[in-house]
Amino acid sequence: MEEIIFMVEESPESGFIAKGLGVSIYTEAETIEELRIAVKEAVNCHFSDDKRRIIRLHIVREEVIAA
């Protein structure tokens, strides 16, 4: 089974952005729950076959700490 990895980041405006690694798939949503649905729809739209795929969301959160 093919695995597709997405890097998920918080959007500078609001919500979240998901970028496919190794595939040209990009989507965004306001919440993580909505993003999960949007990623599944984007993957199904990108590939026209009926092959099942594993989608892995790698959520990256950046924090800045003053010392």
A tleap script that builds the chain and sets N, CA, C and O, in Angstrom:
source leaprc.protein.ff14SB
mol = sequence {
  NMET GLU GLU ILE ILE PHE MET VAL GLU GLU
  SER PRO GLU SER GLY PHE ILE ALA LYS GLY
  LEU GLY VAL SER ILE TYR THR GLU ALA GLU
  THR ILE GLU GLU LEU ARG ILE ALA VAL LYS
  GLU ALA VAL ASN CYS HIE PHE SER ASP ASP
  LYS ARG ARG ILE ILE ARG LEU HIE ILE VAL
  ARG GLU GLU VAL ILE ALA CALA
}
set mol.1.N position { 0.841 -1.167 0.000 }
set mol.1.CA position { 0.000 0.000 0.000 }
set mol.1.C position { 0.895 1.242 0.000 }
set mol.1.O position { 1.839 1.346 0.783 }
set mol.2.N position { 0.586 2.157 -0.873 }
set mol.2.CA position { 1.370 3.394 -1.007 }
set mol.2.C position { 1.055 4.343 0.158 }
set mol.2.O position { -0.088 4.451 0.602 }
set mol.3.N position { 2.093 5.021 0.635 }
set mol.3.CA position { 1.927 5.991 1.713 }
set mol.3.C position { 2.242 7.383 1.181 }
set mol.3.O position { 3.242 7.585 0.493 }
set mol.4.N position { 1.381 8.334 1.505 }
set mol.4.CA position { 1.597 9.726 1.118 }
set mol.4.C position { 1.740 10.539 2.395 }
set mol.4.O position { 0.891 10.469 3.284 }
set mol.5.N position { 2.813 11.307 2.480 }
set mol.5.CA position { 3.099 12.102 3.672 }
set mol.5.C position { 2.814 13.571 3.376 }
set mol.5.O position { 3.217 14.105 2.343 }
set mol.6.N position { 2.113 14.209 4.307 }
set mol.6.CA position { 1.828 15.634 4.223 }
set mol.6.C position { 2.469 16.347 5.393 }
set mol.6.O position { 2.390 15.887 6.532 }
set mol.7.N position { 3.110 17.482 5.108 }
set mol.7.CA position { 3.618 18.354 6.155 }
set mol.7.C position { 2.515 19.370 6.444 }
set mol.7.O position { 2.074 20.085 5.544 }
set mol.8.N position { 2.075 19.432 7.687 }
set mol.8.CA position { 0.990 20.320 8.090 }
set mol.8.C position { 1.562 21.423 8.968 }
set mol.8.O position { 2.272 21.163 9.940 }
set mol.9.N position { 1.237 22.661 8.605 }
set mol.9.CA position { 1.688 23.826 9.366 }
set mol.9.C position { 0.502 24.737 9.630 }
set mol.9.O position { -0.490 24.715 8.902 }
set mol.10.N position { 0.618 25.536 10.676 }
set mol.10.CA position { -0.397 26.553 10.915 }
set mol.10.C position { -0.230 27.642 9.865 }
set mol.10.O position { 0.891 28.042 9.551 }
set mol.11.N position { -1.333 28.115 9.331 }
set mol.11.CA position { -1.315 29.169 8.329 }
set mol.11.C position { -1.046 30.511 9.016 }
set mol.11.O position { -1.538 30.740 10.121 }
set mol.12.N position { -0.279 31.396 8.387 }
set mol.12.CA position { -0.041 32.716 8.987 }
set mol.12.C position { -1.345 33.506 9.187 }
set mol.12.O position { -1.458 34.281 10.136 }
set mol.13.N position { -2.319 33.312 8.304 }
set mol.13.CA position { -3.591 34.033 8.422 }
set mol.13.C position { -4.478 33.370 9.484 }
set mol.13.O position { -4.828 33.989 10.488 }
set mol.14.N position { -4.833 32.112 9.247 }
set mol.14.CA position { -5.607 31.305 10.197 }
set mol.14.C position { -5.771 29.917 9.604 }
set mol.14.O position { -5.682 29.741 8.389 }
set mol.15.N position { -6.008 28.943 10.450 }
set mol.15.CA position { -6.198 27.582 9.975 }
set mol.15.C position { -4.898 26.843 9.759 }
set mol.15.O position { -3.882 27.144 10.385 }
set mol.16.N position { -4.943 25.855 8.846 }
set mol.16.CA position { -3.810 24.968 8.617 }
set mol.16.C position { -3.598 24.746 7.123 }
set mol.16.O position { -4.535 24.818 6.328 }
set mol.17.N position { -2.340 24.473 6.758 }
set mol.17.CA position { -1.937 24.195 5.378 }
set mol.17.C position { -1.301 22.813 5.355 }
set mol.17.O position { -0.498 22.487 6.230 }
set mol.18.N position { -1.654 21.990 4.356 }
set mol.18.CA position { -1.049 20.661 4.178 }
set mol.18.C position { -0.403 20.602 2.803 }
set mol.18.O position { -1.047 20.876 1.791 }
set mol.19.N position { 0.895 20.238 2.775 }
set mol.19.CA position { 1.651 20.115 1.528 }
set mol.19.C position { 2.143 18.683 1.395 }
set mol.19.O position { 2.795 18.154 2.296 }
set mol.20.N position { 1.825 18.058 0.263 }
set mol.20.CA position { 2.272 16.694 0.015 }
set mol.20.C position { 3.762 16.655 -0.268 }
set mol.20.O position { 4.283 17.505 -0.990 }
set mol.21.N position { 4.452 15.669 0.298 }
set mol.21.CA position { 5.885 15.493 0.049 }
set mol.21.C position { 6.062 14.476 -1.070 }
set mol.21.O position { 5.649 13.324 -0.936 }
set mol.22.N position { 6.670 14.895 -2.162 }
set mol.22.CA position { 6.878 14.006 -3.297 }
set mol.22.C position { 5.706 13.962 -4.266 }
set mol.22.O position { 5.781 13.306 -5.305 }
set mol.23.N position { 4.634 14.651 -3.933 }
set mol.23.CA position { 3.471 14.776 -4.824 }
set mol.23.C position { 3.023 16.233 -4.800 }
set mol.23.O position { 3.193 16.924 -3.796 }
set mol.24.N position { 2.461 16.688 -5.885 }
set mol.24.CA position { 2.038 18.092 -5.938 }
set mol.24.C position { 0.584 18.228 -5.499 }
set mol.24.O position { -0.310 18.502 -6.299 }
set mol.25.N position { 0.381 18.023 -4.189 }
set mol.25.CA position { -0.945 18.171 -3.595 }
set mol.25.C position { -0.827 19.186 -2.467 }
set mol.25.O position { 0.055 19.089 -1.613 }
set mol.26.N position { -1.728 20.159 -2.481 }
set mol.26.CA position { -1.737 21.229 -1.500 }
set mol.26.C position { -3.186 21.512 -1.127 }
set mol.26.O position { -4.040 21.612 -2.008 }
set mol.27.N position { -3.475 21.642 0.161 }
set mol.27.CA position { -4.825 21.995 0.584 }
set mol.27.C position { -4.754 22.729 1.907 }
set mol.27.O position { -3.727 22.714 2.585 }
set mol.28.N position { -5.850 23.370 2.270 }
set mol.28.CA position { -5.900 24.099 3.529 }
set mol.28.C position { -7.302 24.048 4.110 }
set mol.28.O position { -8.273 23.790 3.399 }
set mol.29.N position { -7.397 24.299 5.427 }
set mol.29.CA position { -8.685 24.277 6.119 }
set mol.29.C position { -8.550 25.060 7.422 }
set mol.29.O position { -7.446 25.372 7.866 }
set mol.30.N position { -9.685 25.365 8.017 }
set mol.30.CA position { -9.697 26.148 9.257 }
set mol.30.C position { -9.346 25.312 10.496 }
set mol.30.O position { -8.721 25.822 11.426 }
set mol.31.N position { -9.741 24.038 10.515 }
set mol.31.CA position { -9.464 23.179 11.672 }
set mol.31.C position { -8.757 21.905 11.212 }
set mol.31.O position { -8.758 21.567 10.029 }
set mol.32.N position { -8.158 21.212 12.173 }
set mol.32.CA position { -7.480 19.946 11.864 }
set mol.32.C position { -8.493 18.921 11.342 }
set mol.32.O position { -8.194 18.172 10.412 }
set mol.33.N position { -9.680 18.887 11.934 }
set mol.33.CA position { -10.706 17.941 11.489 }
set mol.33.C position { -11.092 18.207 10.030 }
set mol.33.O position { -11.209 17.273 9.237 }
set mol.34.N position { -11.288 19.480 9.681 }
set mol.34.CA position { -11.612 19.843 8.302 }
set mol.34.C position { -10.441 19.552 7.367 }
set mol.34.O position { -10.641 19.191 6.207 }
set mol.35.N position { -9.213 19.712 7.879 }
set mol.35.CA position { -8.028 19.447 7.066 }
set mol.35.C position { -7.917 17.964 6.739 }
set mol.35.O position { -7.536 17.612 5.623 }
set mol.36.N position { -8.239 17.098 7.674 }
set mol.36.CA position { -8.215 15.652 7.414 }
set mol.36.C position { -9.136 15.301 6.247 }
set mol.36.O position { -8.769 14.530 5.360 }
set mol.37.N position { -10.329 15.875 6.263 }
set mol.37.CA position { -11.289 15.626 5.183 }
set mol.37.C position { -10.770 16.197 3.867 }
set mol.37.O position { -10.859 15.543 2.828 }
set mol.38.N position { -10.230 17.413 3.905 }
set mol.38.CA position { -9.726 18.068 2.696 }
set mol.38.C position { -8.552 17.298 2.093 }
set mol.38.O position { -8.447 17.196 0.871 }
set mol.39.N position { -7.665 16.753 2.937 }
set mol.39.CA position { -6.527 15.978 2.446 }
set mol.39.C position { -7.008 14.701 1.759 }
set mol.39.O position { -6.524 14.361 0.679 }
set mol.40.N position { -7.949 13.999 2.370 }
set mol.40.CA position { -8.487 12.781 1.744 }
set mol.40.C position { -9.124 13.093 0.394 }
set mol.40.O position { -8.912 12.362 -0.574 }
set mol.41.N position { -9.898 14.167 0.321 }
set mol.41.CA position { -10.530 14.558 -0.937 }
set mol.41.C position { -9.489 14.943 -1.983 }
set mol.41.O position { -9.631 14.595 -3.155 }
set mol.42.N position { -8.444 15.659 -1.569 }
set mol.42.CA position { -7.395 16.076 -2.499 }
set mol.42.C position { -6.638 14.872 -3.051 }
set mol.42.O position { -6.320 14.835 -4.240 }
set mol.43.N position { -6.346 13.890 -2.202 }
set mol.43.CA position { -5.645 12.682 -2.650 }
set mol.43.C position { -6.514 11.910 -3.631 }
set mol.43.O position { -6.029 11.468 -4.672 }
set mol.44.N position { -7.793 11.742 -3.312 }
set mol.44.CA position { -8.701 11.026 -4.213 }
set mol.44.C position { -8.860 11.751 -5.546 }
set mol.44.O position { -9.001 11.108 -6.586 }
set mol.45.N position { -8.839 13.070 -5.525 }
set mol.45.CA position { -8.957 13.861 -6.749 }
set mol.45.C position { -7.672 13.776 -7.578 }
set mol.45.O position { -7.724 13.718 -8.807 }
set mol.46.N position { -6.518 13.769 -6.900 }
set mol.46.CA position { -5.221 13.760 -7.587 }
set mol.46.C position { -4.980 12.445 -8.328 }
set mol.46.O position { -4.469 12.439 -9.448 }
set mol.47.N position { -5.354 11.329 -7.691 }
set mol.47.CA position { -5.163 10.014 -8.291 }
set mol.47.C position { -6.497 9.510 -8.824 }
set mol.47.O position { -7.482 9.469 -8.087 }
set mol.48.N position { -6.541 9.131 -10.082 }
set mol.48.CA position { -7.800 8.715 -10.693 }
set mol.48.C position { -8.067 7.210 -10.570 }
set mol.48.O position { -9.090 6.726 -11.054 }
set mol.49.N position { -7.166 6.474 -9.933 }
set mol.49.CA position { -7.367 5.025 -9.785 }
set mol.49.C position { -8.096 4.712 -8.476 }
set mol.49.O position { -8.373 5.613 -7.683 }
set mol.50.N position { -8.401 3.450 -8.258 }
set mol.50.CA position { -9.096 3.022 -7.044 }
set mol.50.C position { -8.145 2.428 -6.010 }
set mol.50.O position { -8.587 1.763 -5.073 }
set mol.51.N position { -6.857 2.659 -6.170 }
set mol.51.CA position { -5.843 2.121 -5.262 }
set mol.51.C position { -5.969 2.769 -3.877 }
set mol.51.O position { -6.128 3.984 -3.763 }
set mol.52.N position { -5.894 1.945 -2.837 }
set mol.52.CA position { -5.950 2.456 -1.465 }
set mol.52.C position { -4.582 2.994 -1.069 }
set mol.52.O position { -3.550 2.439 -1.445 }
set mol.53.N position { -4.588 4.080 -0.305 }
set mol.53.CA position { -3.350 4.721 0.118 }
set mol.53.C position { -3.427 5.068 1.608 }
set mol.53.O position { -4.499 5.316 2.159 }
set mol.54.N position { -2.267 5.077 2.227 }
set mol.54.CA position { -2.150 5.527 3.611 }
set mol.54.C position { -1.735 6.993 3.564 }
set mol.54.O position { -0.809 7.360 2.840 }
set mol.55.N position { -2.416 7.821 4.329 }
set mol.55.CA position { -2.074 9.244 4.399 }
set mol.55.C position { -1.518 9.514 5.787 }
set mol.55.O position { -2.162 9.226 6.796 }
set mol.56.N position { -0.324 10.067 5.823 }
set mol.56.CA position { 0.315 10.405 7.099 }
set mol.56.C position { 0.434 11.928 7.190 }
set mol.56.O position { 0.995 12.566 6.300 }
set mol.57.N position { -0.094 12.500 8.268 }
set mol.57.CA position { 0.004 13.935 8.492 }
set mol.57.C position { 1.118 14.197 9.502 }
set mol.57.O position { 1.050 13.764 10.653 }
set mol.58.N position { 2.129 14.904 9.052 }
set mol.58.CA position { 3.247 15.279 9.921 }
set mol.58.C position { 2.991 16.726 10.335 }
set mol.58.O position { 3.230 17.651 9.559 }
set mol.59.N position { 2.504 16.915 11.560 }
set mol.59.CA position { 2.113 18.237 12.031 }
set mol.59.C position { 3.313 18.933 12.658 }
set mol.59.O position { 3.896 18.451 13.629 }
set mol.60.N position { 3.667 20.074 12.085 }
set mol.60.CA position { 4.832 20.846 12.528 }
set mol.60.C position { 4.333 22.105 13.222 }
set mol.60.O position { 3.545 22.865 12.660 }
set mol.61.N position { 4.792 22.316 14.430 }
set mol.61.CA position { 4.406 23.517 15.166 }
set mol.61.C position { 5.665 24.228 15.622 }
set mol.61.O position { 6.503 23.646 16.311 }
set mol.62.N position { 5.795 25.469 15.242 }
set mol.62.CA position { 6.975 26.238 15.590 }
set mol.62.C position { 6.689 27.094 16.815 }
set mol.62.O position { 5.650 27.748 16.903 }
set mol.63.N position { 7.621 27.082 17.756 }
set mol.63.CA position { 7.496 27.927 18.933 }
set mol.63.C position { 8.741 28.775 19.068 }
set mol.63.O position { 9.857 28.300 18.853 }
set mol.64.N position { 8.547 30.026 19.423 }
set mol.64.CA position { 9.660 30.951 19.655 }
set mol.64.C position { 9.665 31.277 21.138 }
set mol.64.O position { 8.658 31.712 21.698 }
set mol.65.N position { 10.819 31.058 21.768 }
set mol.65.CA position { 10.950 31.291 23.203 }
set mol.65.C position { 12.060 32.302 23.435 }
set mol.65.O position { 13.180 32.127 22.954 }
set mol.66.N position { 11.751 33.348 24.165 }
set mol.66.CA position { 12.766 34.356 24.503 }
set mol.66.C position { 13.569 33.872 25.708 }
set mol.66.O position { 13.016 33.332 26.666 }
set mol.67.N position { 14.881 34.075 25.641 }
set mol.67.CA position { 15.729 33.664 26.767 }
set mol.67.C position { 16.511 34.837 27.297 }
set mol.67.O position { 17.281 34.687 28.246 }
savepdb mol mol.pdb
quit
